[in-house]
Amino acid sequence: MPAKSIDEAFQQVFDELDELQDKSDAMKVDLARLEGKIDIILKHLTGLDT
């Protein structure tokens, strides 16, 4: 396999890893928002401030 093909293959892998990292970061933000909403709902349901 020529060096150029290996370089392109590794670049594709790195690009896909970057994309997965971006999706993971977005999921963490969504999860944090959801946790905040759950906290608000629980406060209303229980009448307690946690």
Biopython code that builds the backbone (N, CA, C, O; Angstrom):
import numpy as np
from Bio.PDB.StructureBuilder import StructureBuilder

atoms = [
    (1, "MET", "N", (0.866, -1.176, 0.000)),
    (1, "MET", "CA", (0.000, 0.000, 0.000)),
    (1, "MET", "C", (0.911, 1.237, 0.000)),
    (1, "MET", "O", (1.798, 1.360, 0.844)),
    (2, "PRO", "N", (0.688, 2.128, -0.931)),
    (2, "PRO", "CA", (1.513, 3.341, -1.006)),
    (2, "PRO", "C", (1.320, 4.232, 0.222)),
    (2, "PRO", "O", (0.258, 4.239, 0.846)),
    (3, "ALA", "N", (2.369, 4.978, 0.548)),
    (3, "ALA", "CA", (2.334, 5.856, 1.715)),
    (3, "ALA", "C", (1.194, 6.867, 1.634)),
    (3, "ALA", "O", (0.584, 7.204, 2.649)),
    (4, "LYS", "N", (0.909, 7.350, 0.421)),
    (4, "LYS", "CA", (-0.164, 8.333, 0.258)),
    (4, "LYS", "C", (-1.510, 7.719, 0.645)),
    (4, "LYS", "O", (-2.330, 8.379, 1.283)),
    (5, "SER", "N", (-1.741, 6.467, 0.265)),
    (5, "SER", "CA", (-3.000, 5.801, 0.605)),
    (5, "SER", "C", (-3.121, 5.604, 2.110)),
    (5, "SER", "O", (-4.199, 5.774, 2.679)),
    (6, "ILE", "N", (-2.009, 5.244, 2.754)),
    (6, "ILE", "CA", (-2.020, 5.068, 4.200)),
    (6, "ILE", "C", (-2.310, 6.397, 4.877)),
    (6, "ILE", "O", (-3.091, 6.456, 5.827)),
    (7, "ASP", "N", (-1.685, 7.460, 4.395)),
    (7, "ASP", "CA", (-1.910, 8.797, 4.956)),
    (7, "ASP", "C", (-3.373, 9.205, 4.806)),
    (7, "ASP", "O", (-3.966, 9.751, 5.736)),
    (8, "GLU", "N", (-3.953, 8.942, 3.638)),
    (8, "GLU", "CA", (-5.359, 9.280, 3.415)),
    (8, "GLU", "C", (-6.273, 8.463, 4.315)),
    (8, "GLU", "O", (-7.274, 8.971, 4.821)),
    (9, "ALA", "N", (-5.925, 7.188, 4.515)),
    (9, "ALA", "CA", (-6.742, 6.337, 5.378)),
    (9, "ALA", "C", (-6.697, 6.841, 6.815)),
    (9, "ALA", "O", (-7.732, 6.923, 7.476)),
    (10, "PHE", "N", (-5.499, 7.181, 7.305)),
    (10, "PHE", "CA", (-5.391, 7.713, 8.659)),
    (10, "PHE", "C", (-6.116, 9.044, 8.781)),
    (10, "PHE", "O", (-6.745, 9.309, 9.805)),
    (11, "GLN", "N", (-6.040, 9.876, 7.769)),
    (11, "GLN", "CA", (-6.737, 11.163, 7.813)),
    (11, "GLN", "C", (-8.237, 10.955, 7.905)),
    (11, "GLN", "O", (-8.924, 11.677, 8.628)),
    (12, "GLN", "N", (-8.750, 9.968, 7.173)),
    (12, "GLN", "CA", (-10.181, 9.672, 7.234)),
    (12, "GLN", "C", (-10.567, 9.201, 8.638)),
    (12, "GLN", "O", (-11.601, 9.606, 9.170)),
    (13, "VAL", "N", (-9.742, 8.352, 9.229)),
    (13, "VAL", "CA", (-10.010, 7.879, 10.588)),
    (13, "VAL", "C", (-10.022, 9.062, 11.557)),
    (13, "VAL", "O", (-10.924, 9.175, 12.386)),
    (14, "PHE", "N", (-9.026, 9.939, 11.454)),
    (14, "PHE", "CA", (-8.963, 11.098, 12.343)),
    (14, "PHE", "C", (-10.153, 12.028, 12.139)),
    (14, "PHE", "O", (-10.685, 12.580, 13.102)),
    (15, "ASP", "N", (-10.571, 12.201, 10.893)),
    (15, "ASP", "CA", (-11.745, 13.033, 10.613)),
    (15, "ASP", "C", (-13.000, 12.442, 11.260)),
    (15, "ASP", "O", (-13.818, 13.162, 11.834)),
    (16, "GLU", "N", (-13.134, 11.118, 11.155)),
    (16, "GLU", "CA", (-14.298, 10.468, 11.749)),
    (16, "GLU", "C", (-14.249, 10.531, 13.273)),
    (16, "GLU", "O", (-15.286, 10.682, 13.920)),
    (17, "LEU", "N", (-13.067, 10.417, 13.846)),
    (17, "LEU", "CA", (-12.932, 10.557, 15.298)),
    (17, "LEU", "C", (-13.291, 11.969, 15.745)),
    (17, "LEU", "O", (-13.934, 12.147, 16.780)),
    (18, "ASP", "N", (-12.886, 12.962, 14.982)),
    (18, "ASP", "CA", (-13.253, 14.348, 15.293)),
    (18, "ASP", "C", (-14.764, 14.524, 15.253)),
    (18, "ASP", "O", (-15.343, 15.194, 16.108)),
    (19, "GLU", "N", (-15.393, 13.923, 14.261)),
    (19, "GLU", "CA", (-16.850, 14.015, 14.134)),
    (19, "GLU", "C", (-17.536, 13.346, 15.330)),
    (19, "GLU", "O", (-18.510, 13.875, 15.867)),
    (20, "LEU", "N", (-17.028, 12.191, 15.741)),
    (20, "LEU", "CA", (-17.585, 11.516, 16.907)),
    (20, "LEU", "C", (-17.401, 12.353, 18.168)),
    (20, "LEU", "O", (-18.292, 12.402, 19.016)),
    (21, "GLN", "N", (-16.262, 13.005, 18.296)),
    (21, "GLN", "CA", (-16.011, 13.865, 19.463)),
    (21, "GLN", "C", (-16.988, 15.032, 19.475)),
    (21, "GLN", "O", (-17.509, 15.399, 20.528)),
    (22, "ASP", "N", (-17.237, 15.616, 18.305)),
    (22, "ASP", "CA", (-18.206, 16.720, 18.222)),
    (22, "ASP", "C", (-19.598, 16.249, 18.638)),
    (22, "ASP", "O", (-20.304, 16.949, 19.364)),
    (23, "LYS", "N", (-19.989, 15.059, 18.175)),
    (23, "LYS", "CA", (-21.306, 14.522, 18.539)),
    (23, "LYS", "C", (-21.372, 14.230, 20.032)),
    (23, "LYS", "O", (-22.399, 14.464, 20.668)),
    (24, "SER", "N", (-20.289, 13.723, 20.585)),
    (24, "SER", "CA", (-20.236, 13.440, 22.017)),
    (24, "SER", "C", (-20.369, 14.729, 22.820)),
    (24, "SER", "O", (-21.088, 14.768, 23.819)),
    (25, "ASP", "N", (-19.686, 15.772, 22.394)),
    (25, "ASP", "CA", (-19.774, 17.067, 23.075)),
    (25, "ASP", "C", (-21.200, 17.605, 23.026)),
    (25, "ASP", "O", (-21.701, 18.135, 24.018)),
    (26, "ALA", "N", (-21.851, 17.469, 21.877)),
    (26, "ALA", "CA", (-23.230, 17.939, 21.730)),
    (26, "ALA", "C", (-24.168, 17.140, 22.633)),
    (26, "ALA", "O", (-25.096, 17.696, 23.219)),
    (27, "MET", "N", (-23.924, 15.850, 22.740)),
    (27, "MET", "CA", (-24.755, 15.018, 23.611)),
    (27, "MET", "C", (-24.579, 15.414, 25.075)),
    (27, "MET", "O", (-25.542, 15.394, 25.841)),
    (28, "LYS", "N", (-23.361, 15.771, 25.467)),
    (28, "LYS", "CA", (-23.115, 16.203, 26.842)),
    (28, "LYS", "C", (-23.873, 17.483, 27.148)),
    (28, "LYS", "O", (-24.412, 17.636, 28.244)),
    (29, "VAL", "N", (-23.921, 18.405, 26.193)),
    (29, "VAL", "CA", (-24.663, 19.653, 26.369)),
    (29, "VAL", "C", (-26.155, 19.357, 26.496)),
    (29, "VAL", "O", (-26.833, 19.906, 27.364)),
    (30, "ASP", "N", (-26.659, 18.485, 25.622)),
    (30, "ASP", "CA", (-28.078, 18.111, 25.685)),
    (30, "ASP", "C", (-28.412, 17.443, 27.016)),
    (30, "ASP", "O", (-29.459, 17.712, 27.605)),
    (31, "LEU", "N", (-27.527, 16.581, 27.481)),
    (31, "LEU", "CA", (-27.755, 15.893, 28.748)),
    (31, "LEU", "C", (-27.776, 16.879, 29.914)),
    (31, "LEU", "O", (-28.599, 16.752, 30.821)),
    (32, "ALA", "N", (-26.884, 17.848, 29.894)),
    (32, "ALA", "CA", (-26.859, 18.855, 30.952)),
    (32, "ALA", "C", (-28.160, 19.662, 30.958)),
    (32, "ALA", "O", (-28.695, 19.969, 32.024)),
    (33, "ARG", "N", (-28.659, 20.000, 29.790)),
    (33, "ARG", "CA", (-29.939, 20.729, 29.705)),
    (33, "ARG", "C", (-31.072, 19.880, 30.259)),
    (33, "ARG", "O", (-31.920, 20.366, 31.007)),
    (34, "LEU", "N", (-31.076, 18.601, 29.883)),
    (34, "LEU", "CA", (-32.113, 17.689, 30.355)),
    (34, "LEU", "C", (-32.063, 17.543, 31.871)),
    (34, "LEU", "O", (-33.101, 17.543, 32.533)),
    (35, "GLU", "N", (-30.867, 17.421, 32.416)),
    (35, "GLU", "CA", (-30.731, 17.317, 33.872)),
    (35, "GLU", "C", (-31.273, 18.563, 34.562)),
    (35, "GLU", "O", (-31.904, 18.472, 35.615)),
    (36, "GLY", "N", (-31.026, 19.716, 33.970)),
    (36, "GLY", "CA", (-31.560, 20.954, 34.534)),
    (36, "GLY", "C", (-33.083, 20.972, 34.528)),
    (36, "GLY", "O", (-33.714, 21.410, 35.490)),
    (37, "LYS", "N", (-33.660, 20.495, 33.445)),
    (37, "LYS", "CA", (-35.124, 20.455, 33.354)),
    (37, "LYS", "C", (-35.696, 19.450, 34.345)),
    (37, "LYS", "O", (-36.729, 19.702, 34.965)),
    (38, "ILE", "N", (-35.023, 18.310, 34.493)),
    (38, "ILE", "CA", (-35.480, 17.310, 35.462)),
    (38, "ILE", "C", (-35.422, 17.882, 36.874)),
    (38, "ILE", "O", (-36.331, 17.650, 37.671)),
    (39, "ASP", "N", (-34.369, 18.622, 37.191)),
    (39, "ASP", "CA", (-34.264, 19.244, 38.512)),
    (39, "ASP", "C", (-35.438, 20.186, 38.766)),
    (39, "ASP", "O", (-36.012, 20.189, 39.855)),
    (40, "ILE", "N", (-35.790, 20.976, 37.770)),
    (40, "ILE", "CA", (-36.917, 21.912, 37.918)),
    (40, "ILE", "C", (-38.216, 21.148, 38.136)),
    (40, "ILE", "O", (-39.018, 21.506, 38.999)),
    (41, "ILE", "N", (-38.420, 20.099, 37.356)),
    (41, "ILE", "CA", (-39.645, 19.290, 37.496)),
    (41, "ILE", "C", (-39.716, 18.668, 38.884)),
    (41, "ILE", "O", (-40.768, 18.699, 39.523)),
    (42, "LEU", "N", (-38.605, 18.102, 39.359)),
    (42, "LEU", "CA", (-38.581, 17.484, 40.686)),
    (42, "LEU", "C", (-38.860, 18.504, 41.784)),
    (42, "LEU", "O", (-39.540, 18.196, 42.762)),
    (43, "LYS", "N", (-38.336, 19.716, 41.624)),
    (43, "LYS", "CA", (-38.592, 20.769, 42.618)),
    (43, "LYS", "C", (-40.089, 21.074, 42.687)),
    (43, "LYS", "O", (-40.643, 21.243, 43.773)),
    (44, "HIS", "N", (-40.733, 21.145, 41.533)),
    (44, "HIS", "CA", (-42.160, 21.427, 41.502)),
    (44, "HIS", "C", (-42.983, 20.276, 42.082)),
    (44, "HIS", "O", (-43.962, 20.500, 42.794)),
    (45, "LEU", "N", (-42.576, 19.046, 41.771)),
    (45, "LEU", "CA", (-43.310, 17.887, 42.240)),
    (45, "LEU", "C", (-43.160, 17.679, 43.751)),
    (45, "LEU", "O", (-44.118, 17.334, 44.444)),
    (46, "THR", "N", (-41.952, 17.895, 44.236)),
    (46, "THR", "CA", (-41.684, 17.608, 45.654)),
    (46, "THR", "C", (-41.819, 18.825, 46.557)),
    (46, "THR", "O", (-42.020, 18.692, 47.764)),
    (47, "GLY", "N", (-41.709, 19.997, 45.973)),
    (47, "GLY", "CA", (-41.736, 21.221, 46.773)),
    (47, "GLY", "C", (-40.430, 21.474, 47.488)),
    (47, "GLY", "O", (-40.340, 22.362, 48.335)),
    (48, "LEU", "N", (-39.411, 20.693, 47.148)),
    (48, "LEU", "CA", (-38.113, 20.819, 47.800)),
    (48, "LEU", "C", (-37.122, 21.499, 46.858)),
    (48, "LEU", "O", (-37.154, 21.300, 45.644)),
    (49, "ASP", "N", (-36.246, 22.299, 47.445)),
    (49, "ASP", "CA", (-35.126, 22.843, 46.681)),
    (49, "ASP", "C", (-33.909, 21.994, 46.992)),
    (49, "ASP", "O", (-33.476, 21.900, 48.141)),
    (50, "THR", "N", (-33.365, 21.379, 45.959)),
    (50, "THR", "CA", (-32.187, 20.522, 46.173)),
    (50, "THR", "C", (-30.944, 21.213, 45.746)),
    (50, "THR", "O", (-29.856, 20.647, 45.852)),
]
sb = StructureBuilder()
sb.init_structure("model")
sb.init_model(0)
sb.init_chain("A")
sb.init_seg("    ")
for serial, (resi, resn, name, xyz) in enumerate(atoms, 1):
    if name == "N":
        sb.init_residue(resn, " ", resi, " ")
    sb.init_atom(name, np.array(xyz, "f"), 0.0, 1.0, " ", f" {name:<3s}", serial, name[0])
structure = sb.get_structure()
